[in-house]
Amino acid sequence: MNDLLLIEGLKRRDKVIFDYIFNYYYSSLCVFSMQYLHDHDASEDLVQDFFVSLWIEASNLEIRSSLKSYLFTSVKNKCFDYLKHQKVTEKYKEFFLLSATSENNPTEQYFAESELRQFIQKSMEKLSPRCQEIFKLSRLKGLSNQEISDKLGITKRTVELQISNSLKILRKELVEYLPFWLIVWLVG
């Protein structure tokens, strides 16, 4: 089928066209993502999520290349985002496992972590609601600046500025309570 017809059908959210694209490309995209993720279930989940977002964002599509190229490039980028998020998650787990196995008093450690969480929360509350939302999407949910821009309907530059402002405020607020390396790890 002609790429232009398929792309236009997607933009119109034509279910028949979408089903055709899904059925035609799904298996290939799963195999392709396996090259990056090395996890069958994660690859299938990622490709399914990609198709859901493709359907939701269909009317806003700007495909300047072939449909096939667009699909594979998008899935590759989703794989990179997934792997980046996995690295952050692993660092977080390692940090807290290391903290949990230290010789500190567990009760004292619990209260210190609780106090730290409260202070971070208070620092976050000093951000504007929009700044908080963008920061949480970026740092906690692992979305890229472009994904946040698309999701919130704002420019990528606005997202970058909001994140930059958030980091400045949080670094300033947290500097007295945490060692420099931990501040960098948490907000950098």
Backbone hydrogen bonds, N-H to C=O, Kabsch-Sander energy under -0.5 kcal/mol:
donor,donor_aa,acceptor,acceptor_aa,energy
6,L,2,N,-2.1
7,I,3,D,-3.1
8,E,4,L,-2.6
9,G,5,L,-2.3
10,L,6,L,-2.4
11,K,7,I,-2.5
12,R,8,E,-1.8
13,R,10,L,-1.6
14,D,9,G,-3.0
15,K,13,R,-0.6
18,F,14,D,-2.6
19,D,15,K,-2.8
20,Y,16,V,-2.1
21,I,17,I,-2.6
22,F,18,F,-3.0
23,N,19,D,-2.9
24,Y,20,Y,-2.3
25,Y,21,I,-2.6
26,Y,22,F,-2.5
29,L,25,Y,-2.7
30,C,26,Y,-2.2
31,V,27,S,-2.3
32,F,28,S,-2.5
33,S,29,L,-2.6
34,M,30,C,-1.7
35,Q,31,V,-0.9
35,Q,32,F,-0.9
36,Y,33,S,-1.2
37,L,33,S,-2.8
38,H,34,M,-1.8
43,S,39,D,-2.5
44,E,40,H,-2.4
45,D,41,D,-2.6
46,L,42,A,-2.6
47,V,43,S,-2.4
48,Q,44,E,-2.6
49,D,45,D,-2.8
50,F,46,L,-2.4
51,F,47,V,-2.3
52,V,48,Q,-2.1
53,S,49,D,-2.6
54,L,50,F,-2.4
55,W,51,F,-2.2
56,I,52,V,-2.4
57,E,53,S,-2.7
58,A,55,W,-0.8
60,N,57,E,-1.9
61,L,58,A,-1.6
64,R,62,E,-0.7
70,Y,66,S,-2.3
71,L,67,L,-2.7
72,F,68,K,-2.5
73,T,69,S,-2.5
74,S,70,Y,-2.4
75,V,71,L,-2.3
76,K,72,F,-2.3
77,N,73,T,-2.4
78,K,74,S,-2.2
79,C,75,V,-2.3
80,F,76,K,-2.2
81,D,77,N,-2.4
82,Y,78,K,-2.5
83,L,79,C,-2.7
84,K,80,F,-2.4
85,H,81,D,-2.4
86,Q,82,Y,-2.4
87,K,83,L,-2.1
88,V,84,K,-2.0
89,T,85,H,-2.4
90,E,86,Q,-2.5
91,K,87,K,-2.5
92,Y,88,V,-2.3
93,K,89,T,-2.5
94,E,90,E,-2.9
95,F,91,K,-2.6
96,F,92,Y,-2.2
97,L,93,K,-2.6
98,L,94,E,-2.7
99,S,95,F,-2.2
100,A,96,F,-2.3
101,T,97,L,-1.7
102,S,99,S,-0.8
109,Q,105,N,-2.8
110,Y,106,P,-2.4
111,F,107,T,-2.1
112,A,108,E,-2.2
113,E,109,Q,-2.7
114,S,110,Y,-2.5
115,E,111,F,-2.6
116,L,112,A,-2.5
117,R,113,E,-2.7
118,Q,114,S,-2.2
119,F,115,E,-2.3
120,I,116,L,-2.7
121,Q,117,R,-2.5
122,K,118,Q,-2.5
123,S,119,F,-2.3
124,M,120,I,-2.4
125,E,121,Q,-1.9
126,K,122,K,-0.6
126,K,123,S,-1.0
127,L,124,M,-1.8
132,Q,128,S,-2.8
133,E,129,P,-2.4
134,I,130,R,-2.5
135,F,131,C,-2.7
136,K,132,Q,-2.9
137,L,133,E,-2.2
138,S,134,I,-2.1
139,R,135,F,-3.3
140,L,135,F,-0.6
140,L,136,K,-1.5
141,K,136,K,-1.9
143,L,137,L,-2.5
148,I,144,S,-2.3
149,S,145,N,-2.5
150,D,146,Q,-2.6
151,K,147,E,-2.6
152,L,148,I,-2.7
153,G,149,S,-1.3
154,I,149,S,-1.5
159,V,155,T,-1.8
160,E,156,K,-2.4
161,L,157,R,-2.5
162,Q,158,T,-2.6
163,I,159,V,-2.5
164,S,160,E,-2.4
165,N,161,L,-2.6
166,S,162,Q,-2.3
167,L,163,I,-2.7
168,K,164,S,-2.1
169,I,165,N,-2.2
170,L,166,S,-2.9
171,R,167,L,-2.7
172,K,168,K,-2.1
173,E,169,I,-2.5
174,L,170,L,-2.5
175,V,171,R,-1.2
177,Y,174,L,-1.1
178,L,174,L,-1.5
182,L,179,P,-0.7
183,I,179,P,-2.0
184,V,180,F,-2.5
185,W,181,W,-2.0
186,L,182,L,-2.8
187,V,183,I,-2.9
188,G,183,I,-0.6
188,G,184,V,-2.0
